[in-house]
Amino acid sequence: MSEEQPSPETPTTAPLHGVLAEYNTPGEILEASRVIRDAGYTKWDTYTPFAVHGIDAAMGIKMTRLPWIVLCAALTGLTTAILLQWWTNTIDYPFVISGKPMWSIPANVPIMFELTVLFSAFATLGGMLVLNNLPLPSHPLDLKERFAKATDDKFFLLITAADPLFDETDTRELLESTHPAVLDDVPEDRQTSDKLPRVIVYAMIILTVAALIPFALFAKARETQTRERRLHAIWDMDFQPKYKAQRENLLFDDHRAMREPLQGTVAVGGLKTDEHLNQGKIDGVFARTFPRGITVTAETIERGQERFGIYCAPCHGYSGAGDGMVHKRAAALQEGGVAGSWVPPTNLQQQTLYEQPVGQLFDSITNGVRNMPGYGHVVSTEDRWAIIMYLRALQRMRVASLGDLTPEERSALK
Ligand code: HEC
């Protein structure tokens, strides 16, 4: 039974939007909801100041479809991440990094995770808005002053006239049977425009256009060529006022950016005062002895053998006979008719070199000899002497006699 008649200020000309029942307690609205649900109404809703437990079931509201929408979005995000990375890494821009495979799952997991979350988040927000018919610029209930109490201490139930079962008298009677505190007609809102305010529309258009400007600039920058420096937002240390090697520097007369060291400059560790050690000479004459500090030991000879294998064997061969791979290749090319002169590497085992002073061998390795380039800049001083020591062993090998062997070695041969 209604205690109040429809408020007198309600314009009777406006068509009916629905009937609004007001209750004082959550228990009452739960009870009323069950009645309306069981009567078969579909287009109705309740408004409460706080979440009322059990109201979903009382109203017959089914589980939301939102999780399914989000699941689809998540799978789309995952697929997008996989396809995007697979396509860019293996097809569009294949780039070998440390011999790693172009495509492997673990490296791509972070982006897969990120896009899954991103797509899900947008689907959740967008799906929630769409499923709830939001945003809703105006609603007929906005004009009901009493309805403001839905945010305070009153509970409302609205059955809209759009419901197929709606009948002005029957519906009102049904609602009265649930004993509402107030029962009220809600007329359609004829005063508020249901269009978005112009200001908002214009602001949205301007913002959308403004958001596209950076992309337009990107596109232009990609397609055009200019001598001007491009817009460079973060400079870091990209443009430094410094001179680079091999570039021009107008500050100096010779316009070279690289400067020669001052006359007489000695690099750290570059002081070479020991004539015997560094030039292989004693008083200007090639030395016949190894310098002090270079002692004949098995280790030194082994070191020399290793260095010889790296720096000399390619041309002179492992036995020093002058038959290294470089020589073989050059000889084969010449036999094939390729023009050009080739000076064969010297046979290092020949008698003249056996008799040559070690100082002269040192000089040949350090500074090169006739057609052979010098190796002083790549092989350290000690290593050059070690190579010579090994070279001597090689040469000795050719002229070795039984007398060089120990009695045990000799008996082993027999
Ligand atoms: C790029 C090939 C090449 C390499 C590498 C090379 N040599 Fe030679 N070497 C030559 C050639 C060619 C000659 C003969 C040059 C000539 O007669 O014009 C030669 C000559 C020599 C001679 C004879 C010098 C003389 O007085 O006649 C010696 C000793 C020698 N090399 C030692 C070495 C040692 C030790 C190494 C390793 C540090 C070495 N070479 C690495 C090509 C090479």
Boltz pocket constraint, residues with backbone or C-beta under 6 A from the ligand:
constraints:
  - pocket:
      binder: B
      contacts: [[A, 307], [A, 308], [A, 311], [A, 312], [A, 313], [A, 314], [A, 315], [A, 316], [A, 326], [A, 343], [A, 344], [A, 345], [A, 346], [A, 348], [A, 353], [A, 361], [A, 364], [A, 365], [A, 369], [A, 370], [A, 371], [A, 372], [A, 373], [A, 375], [A, 387], [A, 391]]
      max_distance: 6.0
